[in-house]
């Protein structure tokens, strides 16, 4: 379960907890802006893998656009492009 302290925008989180991230269960996840209104939450998995979820904020709600597993901290262009397409209403 994530710690929740009331509704907050992603940028509120970044100002208040730079470098720490969001506490999810027993570990921290990093939240960062990807530009174009997209945000990424990532968390380390075993075996050096990283779980990533790209989301946006609309009308005070978090809208999940894409989830993936990656091996580096860099977000692959194809995953970013797919999330942007979905944000614009392009679907899968």
C-alpha positions as CSV (number, residue, x, y, z in Angstrom):
1,X,0.0,0.0,0.0
2,X,1.2,3.5,-0.8
3,X,1.3,6.2,1.9
4,X,-1.4,8.7,1.2
5,X,-1.5,12.2,2.6
6,X,-4.4,13.6,0.6
7,X,-4.6,14.5,-3.0
8,X,-1.3,15.8,-4.4
9,X,0.0,16.6,-7.8
10,X,3.2,14.9,-9.0
11,X,5.0,18.2,-8.9
12,X,4.0,18.7,-5.2
13,X,5.7,15.4,-4.5
14,X,8.9,16.3,-6.3
15,X,9.2,19.6,-4.4
16,X,8.7,18.0,-1.0
17,X,10.7,14.8,-1.3
18,X,13.4,15.4,-3.8
19,X,15.5,12.2,-4.2
20,X,13.3,10.0,-2.0
21,X,10.3,8.9,-4.0
22,X,6.9,7.5,-3.0
23,X,6.8,4.8,-0.4
24,X,5.1,1.7,-1.9
25,X,4.8,-1.2,0.5
26,X,8.4,-1.8,1.8
27,X,10.3,0.1,-0.8
28,X,10.5,3.6,-2.4
29,X,9.6,4.3,-6.0
30,X,11.0,7.2,-8.0
31,X,8.6,9.7,-9.6
32,X,9.8,11.9,-12.4
33,X,8.5,14.1,-15.1
34,X,8.9,12.9,-18.7
35,X,7.5,16.1,-20.2
36,X,4.3,16.6,-22.2
37,X,2.3,16.1,-19.1
38,X,3.6,12.5,-18.6
39,X,5.1,11.2,-15.4
40,X,6.9,8.0,-14.6
41,X,6.9,5.9,-11.4
42,X,9.6,3.3,-11.3
43,X,10.6,0.8,-8.8
44,X,13.6,-1.7,-8.7
45,X,12.8,-5.4,-9.0
46,X,15.0,-8.4,-8.5
47,X,17.6,-9.3,-11.1
48,X,18.4,-5.6,-11.9
49,X,15.1,-5.0,-13.6
50,X,13.0,-1.9,-13.2
51,X,9.2,-1.7,-13.3
52,X,7.9,1.5,-14.8
53,X,4.4,3.0,-15.1
54,X,3.7,6.1,-17.2
55,X,0.8,8.2,-16.1
56,X,-0.8,11.6,-16.5
57,X,-3.1,13.7,-14.3
58,X,-6.6,14.7,-15.5
59,X,-9.2,16.4,-13.5
60,X,-7.4,15.6,-10.2
61,X,-7.1,11.9,-11.1
62,X,-4.1,9.8,-12.0
63,X,-4.6,8.1,-15.4
64,X,-2.3,5.1,-16.0
65,X,-1.2,5.0,-19.6
66,X,1.4,2.3,-19.9
67,X,3.3,-0.2,-17.7
68,X,6.5,-2.0,-18.6
69,X,9.7,-3.8,-17.3
70,X,13.0,-2.4,-18.3
71,X,16.7,-3.0,-17.6
72,X,18.0,0.6,-17.5
73,X,16.8,3.8,-15.9
74,X,16.2,5.4,-19.3
75,X,12.6,5.1,-20.6
76,X,12.6,3.4,-24.0
77,X,11.3,5.7,-26.8
78,X,8.7,3.2,-27.9
79,X,7.1,3.1,-24.4
80,X,7.1,6.9,-24.2
81,X,5.6,7.2,-27.7
82,X,2.8,4.7,-26.8
83,X,1.9,6.5,-23.6
84,X,1.8,9.8,-25.4
85,X,-0.4,8.3,-28.1
86,X,-2.8,6.9,-25.4
87,X,-2.9,10.3,-23.7
88,X,-4.0,11.9,-26.9
89,X,-6.7,9.3,-27.3
90,X,-5.0,7.1,-29.8
91,X,-5.6,3.8,-27.8
92,X,-3.2,0.9,-27.8
